[in-house]
């Protein structure tokens, strides 16, 4: 699972500086620290092989992500402690965040755990040490990379990371660092990221003479907001925030299941 620094340097020398995709990961499910590390390493390895840098931020529902987003292409990932309501075998799906209008990845951790168990204790899995060493965090990272691929415009493929139904051979290939995006898929991902980065820079470009006035206006707005919050606290404390009621529908799943149908409120299928 380890990609050497030399191979990365050589690939980046050919491809140019890597494009960047950022994910803000909210571990609402009971995912332990080792599995989160495996998920991050797997996700970053698969993107790095495609010439894309994966910027991973661990976040909490109340504490946030501990800093501003560092990538122009940013996706929210929710690790959920539940199954998809109408299709419990689905591992993940790509949806649209109704509040932000941006794509988000939902990972159904119980379904991921079932799939890992199925792979490890299959006939081929029991006879292959690499497959038996496959952990939940590895599939979480692979699932996120698969769904991010969909968000960047990729469709299911006959092989590789974008394969619709991953099997034991694919998991062994992942353990041996042989599972990857195809060359064409990697090119499309980098091109998508470059377009996104160009729009991001254009949207945030400011002339020097306007920066001071913009900063002053920002301070004034923050002060006005603090006053409004103070004045409204007496009336807002009774409101309940249902942070775990998401409405969504499935776009795709790296467990090999593609389905449609409602999942939760406030989200819509990603197009």
N, C-alpha and C positions, 0 to 999 in steps of 0.2 A: 504493500500500500504506500510505500515511501517513494516519492519521485526525487531523483537526485538533483542537486543544485546545478550540476554540469549540464544535464539534459534540459533543464528548464532554461538555462542561459542560452543554450544553442537554439532551442525552439523559439525563444523570444527574439533572438538575433535575426532569425529568418522571418518571423511574423511581424516584427516591430514591437513597440511597447504594448503590453497586454491591455485590452479593453477591460473595463471594470463593471461588475454586477454586484450590487449590495443586497443583502438579505438581513432583515431584522427579525430574529427568531424569538417567539414567545413560547416558552415551554410550560404550557398550562397542564400538560399531562405529567404523570410520574415518570420522568426520564432522568436517570441518574447522570452524574457528572461524566463518568467514562463513556456512556453512550452519546452524550452531547459532543464530547471530544471526537469520537469516531465519526459522528454525523458531519461535523465541521471539516475534518480532514478528508473524508470521502468526497464531500461536495466540492471543496477547494481543489482536490486532485483532479476530479473530472473536468472542472472548468479550466484549470491550468493546462491540461493536455490539449484543450481546444484553443489555447491562446487567450483565454479570458481570466482575469483576476477575480476571485470570489471574496468579497468583503463581508465577513460574517460578524454580526453584532448580537450578543446575547441580551435579551430584554426581559423585563418583568411587567405584568399588567399594571402595577402601581408605581414601580420605580423607573419605568421607561428604559431607555437603551444606554444611558450613561454617556450621552454625547450626541452631537449632530451627525446626520447621515454623511458618509464619506464618499458615496458613489452617486453619479447622476441617474443611473438606472437602479431603482430601489424597489424591492418587493418585500412584503410582510409575509412571514411564515408563522402559522399557528399550529403548534403540536397539541392535539386535542385528546382528552382522556375518554373519548366516546367513539362509537361507530357511526357511520353514515346511516341516517334514519331508515331509508328505504332499501339500502344495499349494504349490509354489514361487512361484506368482503372487500369493499373498495378501500384501498390504502390512502389515497390522496386525490385531490382535485384542485383545479385552478379556477378561481372565481374573481369577481370584481367587488372590491370593498365599496359598499354603498355610500359610506361617509366620505371617502377620499377619491372615489372614482378610479382607483389604481388596482392593478392585479394583485392577488394574494393567493398563497398556497395553503391549503388545509391538509394536514397530515393526521389521519386517524390512527393513533398509536396502537390500540388493541388489535386492529386488523394487520398492522405491520408485524406485531409480535406473533400473530397466528401464522403469517406467511413465513417468517423466519423459522418457526418451529417446524412447519411443513417441509421447508427446504433442508434443514439440518437432519431431520429424521426420516427423510426419504431414502429409498434403497441406494441411490447414487450418493446422497449426502453422507450416509453412514459409512460408505466405502472411501470417501474422499476427505482427508484431513483438512483441506482448504475450505470445503463447504461446511464442515462441522465447526470451524472457527468463525463462521459468519455470524455476526451479532446484530442486534436490533438497530444499533446506531449506524451500522453500515448501510442498512436498507433505508433508514430515514434520510441519510445524506444522498443516497442514490435517487430516492423518490423526489427530494427537493430539486436536484439537478435535472431530473426528467421533466418536472413541471415547469421549471424555469425555461427549459428548452421550448416547451409549448408557448410560454409567454413571449419568447423571442421569435416566434413564427415557425417553429419546427413541427412537423407532423410525425406520426408513428412511422417507424422504419422496420425493416426485416431483421435488423441486427443492431447491436450496440446499445448505448444508453437510452435511445428513443424507441427501443423495441417494445411493442405493446404488452407482451406477456413474457416476463423474464423468468428463466428457469434455472435449474441448478448449475448448468454449464456457465450461464452468465454470472452467477454469483462467484463461481470459482475464478472466472476471468477477472472479476472485480478484485478479488483477493490477490491475484497475481498481476494486477495493474495492466491487464489486457483489455478491459472493457472501456470503451471510449465513444465520444461522438465521432461521426464520420468526418472526413476532410471537408466535404460539401457543407455539412451541418455546422462545423466549426467556422467556416468562412462566413456563413450567413449570420451566425451569432456575433462575430466580431464586427461585421458590417452594421448590424442592428445597434450594437453598442456605440459605434462611432457616430452614427446618425443621432442617437440619443445624447451623446456627449456634446456634439456640435450645437444642438438645440439648447442644451443646458447652459453652455457658455454664452450663447447669444442672449438667452433670457436673463442672465446675471451680469452682463456687461454694462458698466456705468462709466460715464465720463467723470474725470476727477473733480470738476467744479460742482457736480451735483452730490457727491458723496457726503460732504459735511452737512448739507441741508437735509439729506435723507436720514443721516444718523440722528440729527436733532429731532426730526419728525418721529423717528422710532422711539426715542426716549419719551417724548410727549405722549405718544400712543400708549406706551407701557404704563405711564403714570395714570392716564385716564382709565385704563383697564383695571389697575389696582383699586382705584376709587370705586368703580362700578362693582367689582367683586366684593369689596368691603360692604357696600350698601345693600347688596343682594343676599348676603350670607344668611340673614335671618329668614329669608323666604325660600332658600334653595336647599336647606339641610334635610328636608323631608323627602326630597326626590330620590327615587331608587334608580340606580343605573344598572341595567341588565347587560353586563359586558360579555356574557357567554351565550346570548341568543342570536346566533348568526343565521340569516336566511341565504341559501345558496343552491347552486346546482352543479353537477359534475361536468367538467370539461374533459378530463382524462385521468388515468391512474397508472402509476408505474407498476402496480401489482398485476397489470394486464387486464383490468376491468374498466370499460368505458361505459358510463351510464348517464341517464338524464333523470331529472326529477327534483323536487324541492328538498332542501336540506335544512335551511334555517332562515330567519328573517333579517333583511337588511343587505343581503348580498345578491348578486345576479351572476349568470354564467359569463365567463370571460370570452370575448369575441376577438 
